[in-house]
Every structure is written in C-alpha cells, then in structure tokens.
Amino acid sequence: ALLAEFSIALDDHELIKVKLAGDDREERAAQISKLAEAGHAELVQSIGKVACFYRRNSDKPKLALPK
C-alpha cells in the first residue's frame, strides 16, 4: 500500500518529500534506497529524516527542466 501511494504521489506531483521514522541512519538510508528503486525515482536530497524524490511524469510533465 505504501509503494502504491508513493507511486501515485510521484505521478501527481513529480517531486515529493517523505518523512521517515526511526533513529538509525543506516536503516533510514536503506529505506530511502528501497523507496527510490521501487518507485523508479531519483533521490534529490536527504536531510535528517526527510528525503525528496523526483520522477518525471512522461504524459503530463509539471516541472520544466533545463536543457
């Protein structure tokens, strides 16, 4: 269910922030990697317990990327 919602949010917004629980840095890093891989997204930034992910919507892109 989590991965489905993650994918839907990426389709709708392209750029999303996710707040992760837990105090273990290595565990959070593993969770971030799994989310990025499962959602076919790129990790933009990770600060503390918050990670930003990006995945371009090929049908209706919302963010203009520089060439």
C-alpha positions in Angstrom: 0.0 0.0 0.0 2.9 2.4 0.8 4.6 1.9 -2.5 1.3 2.3 -4.4 0.7 5.7 -2.6 4.3 6.7 -3.2 3.9 6.0 -7.0 0.6 7.9 -7.1 2.1 10.9 -5.4 5.0 10.9 -7.8 2.7 10.7 -10.8 0.6 13.6 -9.5 3.4 15.9 -8.2 6.7 14.6 -9.7 8.6 16.0 -6.7 7.7 14.8 -3.2 9.1 14.8 0.3 8.9 11.8 2.6 9.5 11.8 6.3 10.9 8.6 7.6 10.6 7.2 11.2 13.5 5.7 13.1 16.7 7.0 14.6 19.2 4.6 12.9 20.9 6.4 10.0 21.8 3.2 8.2 18.3 1.9 8.4 16.9 5.1 7.0 19.4 5.1 4.2 18.3 1.5 3.3 14.7 2.6 3.4 15.4 5.6 1.1 17.2 3.3 -1.4 14.4 0.8 -1.4 11.8 3.6 -2.0 13.8 5.1 -4.8 14.3 1.7 -6.5 10.8 0.5 -6.1 9.3 3.8 -7.3 11.7 4.2 -10.2 12.5 7.7 -8.7 15.7 9.7 -8.2 16.7 10.8 -4.7 17.1 14.6 -4.9 18.1 15.3 -1.3 18.1 13.7 2.1 18.4 15.8 5.3 17.9 14.1 8.6 14.6 12.1 8.5 13.3 13.8 5.3 14.0 12.7 1.8 13.0 14.3 -1.5 12.2 12.2 -4.6 11.7 13.1 -8.2 10.2 11.1 -11.1 9.2 12.8 -14.3 5.7 12.3 -15.5 6.1 11.4 -19.2 2.4 12.1 -20.0 2.0 15.5 -18.2 5.3 16.9 -17.0 4.8 19.6 -14.4 8.4 20.8 -13.8 10.4 22.4 -16.6 13.9 21.0 -16.7 16.9 23.0 -18.0 18.4 21.7 -21.3 
